[in-house]
Amino acid sequence: MVRLFVLGNKETGLHFSPFAWRTIIALSYKEIAYDLEILNLSEVGPKIMKMTDGKWKLIPVVQFDDGKIFYESFDIAVELEKRYPTPQLFPNGLTNAKFYEAYFIAHLIPVFKRVIPNMLPAFNEEDRVIFRESREASFKKTLEEFVGDIGSLKSAADLCFDPLRAALKHGAYLEGDHCKSLV
Ligand SMILES: N[C@@H](CCC(=O)N[C@@H](CS)C(=O)NCC(=O)O)C(=O)O
């Protein structure tokens, strides 16, 4: 069975990585059965480095039945498309898909990052400390300063969703022609 490694809280069984959700949605869309392995934040780096011979340290990671390991959510999706061609994840081809990927990374992720600190209570106690220390070092701000005020967060979100809203005035879907319930 396909194994999917995600970030969460082993004690509560909650997992909460937006990048891992991309893989979960792709697997569910293609109806591929998988075993979910939740890693606490403290475990992610060491475990993934070991699995990838030091090449990668983030989740999601997928291990297929043949033992092959894939990481980076977009590359995992491309590999899933190769191994399980239907239903298609990229009905308009990889060029379009890569455009959306680049758009989301450049515009949506910076906004989304400001929401992530709200997930702090979901981590276990040790991970909360690791999360705060690592993110504050990387943002060079306290988490609270990084999140900022809700008004500026809303304006930033509106700005990045405006192009999508404009496109969706002309049709119901950006890709494909239907929506599939995954729950
Ligand atoms: N570009 C990567 C990003 C993956 C990523 O940022 N993963 C985060 C969770 S959302 C992670 O593994 N964090 C662990 C850590 O910071 O130690 C992808 O698309 O898979």
The ligand as an SDF file (V2000), in Angstrom:
LIG
                    3D

 20 19  0  0  0  0  0  0  0  0999 V2000
    7.5380   22.6940   -1.3850 N   0  0  0  0  0  0  0  0  0  0  0  0
    7.2170   21.6860   -0.4000 C   0  0  0  0  0  0  0  0  0  0  0  0
    6.8830   22.3580    0.9170 C   0  0  0  0  0  0  0  0  0  0  0  0
    6.6780   21.3420    2.0390 C   0  0  0  0  0  0  0  0  0  0  0  0
    6.6030   21.9980    3.4160 C   0  0  0  0  0  0  0  0  0  0  0  0
    6.8170   23.2040    3.5910 O   0  0  0  0  0  0  0  0  0  0  0  0
    6.3340   21.1400    4.4330 N   0  0  0  0  0  0  0  0  0  0  0  0
    6.2780   21.6130    5.8010 C   0  0  0  0  0  0  0  0  0  0  0  0
    4.9000   21.3650    6.3790 C   0  0  0  0  0  0  0  0  0  0  0  0
    3.6530   22.3360    5.5590 S   0  0  0  0  0  0  0  0  0  0  0  0
    7.2360   20.7840    6.6710 C   0  0  0  0  0  0  0  0  0  0  0  0
    7.5270   19.6550    6.3740 O   0  0  0  0  0  0  0  0  0  0  0  0
    7.7140   21.3600    7.7790 N   0  0  0  0  0  0  0  0  0  0  0  0
    8.5440   20.6560    8.6970 C   0  0  0  0  0  0  0  0  0  0  0  0
    9.5590   21.5250    9.3530 C   0  0  0  0  0  0  0  0  0  0  0  0
    9.4840   22.7420    9.2030 O   0  0  0  0  0  0  0  0  0  0  0  0
   10.4230   20.9470   10.0280 O   0  0  0  0  0  0  0  0  0  0  0  0
    6.0570   20.8270   -0.9340 C   0  0  0  0  0  0  0  0  0  0  0  0
    5.2890   21.3300   -1.7760 O   0  0  0  0  0  0  0  0  0  0  0  0
    5.9400   19.6390   -0.5650 O   0  0  0  0  0  0  0  0  0  0  0  0
  1  2  1  0
  2  3  1  0
  2 18  1  0
  3  4  1  0
  4  5  1  0
  5  6  2  0
  5  7  1  0
  7  8  1  0
  8  9  1  0
  8 11  1  0
  9 10  1  0
 11 12  2  0
 11 13  1  0
 13 14  1  0
 14 15  1  0
 15 16  2  0
 15 17  1  0
 18 19  2  0
 18 20  1  0
M  END
$$$$
